[in-house]
Amino acid sequence: MQYLENQGIKIPFIFEKNQDLPIVVLKLVFQNCGRSYDEIAGLAKMFSRILNEGVDDQFFKELEFRAISLEASSGFESLEINLSCLNEHFKFAMHQIERLLLKPRIEEKILKKIKINTLGELASKKSDFDYLAKNLLNSEVFEYLEFQSPNDGDEKSIESITLESLHHYYKKNIHLNNLVCVIGGNIEEKEAKDFLNSLLEKLHKGEVNKNKKYEFCKKNKDKVLVRKESEQAYIYFATPLHLSFNDKDIHLAKIALFVLGQGGFGSRIMEEIRVKRGLAYSAYAMLDIRLSFSRIFGYLQTKNESATEAKKIIKKLFDNFLQYGINENELIQAKNFLIGSSPLRYESLSKRLAIAFNEYYQGLEQGYYKKELNLIQEVKLDEINAYIKKHKEILNISFASIQNEN
């Protein structure tokens, strides 16, 4: 973890040299400019689609000829560009990224084409009940405008996006103050810095976009959207969880959620919902923590006539979990998995770079996740059960489901 300094701005720079394969991978992350910062719902996603059009009709053909992978994507909090190529083509790839960032294809004919494709995708998703139920849950538990439509936006907002709004987004967000550079592979550190500095000096400084925070709704919700053609009940649920990345005991939350619902077979939710009662093929609850919010997020799918029963079981499971905590065997199994599976999380260059970026993004020291394994190993049963009992907010469960009540 270092910094590149350009135009008086310090840009985070994460690097790992690795000669296992003759490749270079690069991730350019523009922070605080995803869906949560949209001035028009779906604007960030639309801009990422614009980037994926290149600068002309030959742009991606030239990349494909050299087996260069280049893709832009946007999420709730950020927008990123991912590159992967043979090291012999990295110079050409950087030249193409520079062209793309300096002159994205913000043109009327391109925007019109993307709008048609996006509206077509949204139309097809109207029969994707998982997608609909998840968006319904988000709109219920976070009572903010940013959550009332998905990352893509909706039909009305997409139609309202103009060339002017895209140019405004570009100027406001694609700049040095938002940027983090992550690079690794068969390349020398100095060479990587030289390539990046050549790009950075052509970007403008911009102004820092401040982090946002969202509070979970105060009132429990149970929203049901009836669809006659639904043969199953698609149930999503969430609870608030008061924690942040830099909490010294966040490793206890990871153990707790592994036991409750993130550990697959053997987890409390899977055992009660599927194994004992056969109500669902899959059921889980996971820790969903970001810079802007934190919660427990879960899902299950069951028969329409079993939906009410399944929700009652989830509530009872959370109540018992808070009241009685976990047992010694569950603690041992959670430790064994979380510690034993850690080598897999570091097995590839892209995974290691992603971990290093997450440690920076979450405000943690570099190497924190490896140190966290020692903290997990030392956890005692009474310690984690005391931690679980403190989080009474997890009983405030909200549901959203797509089902045929008949």
Secondary structure as GFF3:
##gff-version 3
##sequence-region A 1 406
A	DSSP	beta_strand	2	6	.	.	.	ID=ss1
A	DSSP	beta_strand	9	17	.	.	.	ID=ss2
A	DSSP	beta_strand	23	30	.	.	.	ID=ss3
A	DSSP	three_ten_helix	35	37	.	.	.	ID=ss4
A	DSSP	alpha_helix	43	51	.	.	.	ID=ss5
A	DSSP	alpha_helix	59	65	.	.	.	ID=ss6
A	DSSP	beta_strand	69	74	.	.	.	ID=ss7
A	DSSP	beta_strand	79	86	.	.	.	ID=ss8
A	DSSP	three_ten_helix	87	89	.	.	.	ID=ss9
A	DSSP	alpha_helix	90	102	.	.	.	ID=ss10
A	DSSP	alpha_helix	108	125	.	.	.	ID=ss11
A	DSSP	alpha_helix	129	141	.	.	.	ID=ss12
A	DSSP	three_ten_helix	145	147	.	.	.	ID=ss13
A	DSSP	alpha_helix	155	160	.	.	.	ID=ss14
A	DSSP	alpha_helix	163	173	.	.	.	ID=ss15
A	DSSP	three_ten_helix	176	178	.	.	.	ID=ss16
A	DSSP	beta_strand	179	185	.	.	.	ID=ss17
A	DSSP	alpha_helix	189	200	.	.	.	ID=ss18
A	DSSP	beta_strand	222	226	.	.	.	ID=ss19
A	DSSP	beta_strand	232	240	.	.	.	ID=ss20
A	DSSP	alpha_helix	250	257	.	.	.	ID=ss21
A	DSSP	pi_helix	258	262	.	.	.	ID=ss22
A	DSSP	alpha_helix	268	270	.	.	.	ID=ss23
A	DSSP	pi_helix	271	276	.	.	.	ID=ss24
A	DSSP	beta_strand	283	289	.	.	.	ID=ss25
A	DSSP	beta_strand	294	303	.	.	.	ID=ss26
A	DSSP	three_ten_helix	304	306	.	.	.	ID=ss27
A	DSSP	alpha_helix	307	324	.	.	.	ID=ss28
A	DSSP	alpha_helix	328	340	.	.	.	ID=ss29
A	DSSP	alpha_helix	342	345	.	.	.	ID=ss30
A	DSSP	alpha_helix	349	361	.	.	.	ID=ss31
A	DSSP	alpha_helix	368	377	.	.	.	ID=ss32
A	DSSP	alpha_helix	381	390	.	.	.	ID=ss33
A	DSSP	three_ten_helix	392	395	.	.	.	ID=ss34
A	DSSP	beta_strand	398	403	.	.	.	ID=ss35
###
